[in-house]
Amino acid sequence: MPRGDKSKYTDKQERKADHIAENYEDRGMSEKEAKRRAWATVNKDDGGGKKAGGAGQGKHTGHPAAHKGSEKGGKAAASRTAALHSASAKKAAATRKRNATHHAHH
């Protein structure tokens, strides 16, 4: 099988790669690099393609990359001061209030 052949990947894995690549592109990355990183993430999560013909098909993988968000988010939130947190909450409340009055007129 030639390098880069995606025939052993499931539809779900392909959808996952497309979704990840879209997010990278939205953040200003080139399409080529976004696709490369997306497939690297799918491989890291699932251990490669899962269709019949390859070793270890159907094995549970645990999706390690998908669980990293909470670790990083927790650190970021914990490092913010109470004043920053309060200011952010006040800003959000003002935005919700402004949007509520704006949407009520439509």
CORMORA-V761886 format. One record per residue. N is the residue number from 0. OMEGA is omega in whole degrees, -180 to 180 (NA if undefined). Layout:
BEGIN
n->N omega->OMEGA
n->N omega->OMEGA
END
This chain:
BEGIN
n->0 omega->-178
n->1 omega->177
n->2 omega->179
n->3 omega->179
n->4 omega->-176
n->5 omega->-174
n->6 omega->-179
n->7 omega->-179
n->8 omega->179
n->9 omega->177
n->10 omega->-179
n->11 omega->179
n->12 omega->179
n->13 omega->178
n->14 omega->-180
n->15 omega->180
n->16 omega->179
n->17 omega->-178
n->18 omega->180
n->19 omega->-180
n->20 omega->178
n->21 omega->-180
n->22 omega->178
n->23 omega->-180
n->24 omega->178
n->25 omega->180
n->26 omega->172
n->27 omega->-179
n->28 omega->179
n->29 omega->-178
n->30 omega->-178
n->31 omega->-180
n->32 omega->179
n->33 omega->179
n->34 omega->-180
n->35 omega->-179
n->36 omega->-180
n->37 omega->-179
n->38 omega->176
n->39 omega->179
n->40 omega->178
n->41 omega->179
n->42 omega->180
n->43 omega->-180
n->44 omega->-167
n->45 omega->-179
n->46 omega->177
n->47 omega->-178
n->48 omega->-174
n->49 omega->-178
n->50 omega->-178
n->51 omega->179
n->52 omega->179
n->53 omega->179
n->54 omega->173
n->55 omega->-179
n->56 omega->176
n->57 omega->180
n->58 omega->178
n->59 omega->-174
n->60 omega->179
n->61 omega->178
n->62 omega->-175
n->63 omega->-176
n->64 omega->-177
n->65 omega->-177
n->66 omega->-175
n->67 omega->-176
n->68 omega->-176
n->69 omega->179
n->70 omega->-176
n->71 omega->-180
n->72 omega->-179
n->73 omega->180
n->74 omega->-178
n->75 omega->-178
n->76 omega->-177
n->77 omega->-177
n->78 omega->-180
n->79 omega->-180
n->80 omega->179
n->81 omega->-180
n->82 omega->178
n->83 omega->-180
n->84 omega->-179
n->85 omega->180
n->86 omega->179
n->87 omega->180
n->88 omega->179
n->89 omega->179
n->90 omega->180
n->91 omega->-180
n->92 omega->179
n->93 omega->179
n->94 omega->179
n->95 omega->180
n->96 omega->180
n->97 omega->180
n->98 omega->-180
n->99 omega->179
n->100 omega->180
n->101 omega->-178
n->102 omega->180
n->103 omega->-176
n->104 omega->-177
n->105 omega->NA
END
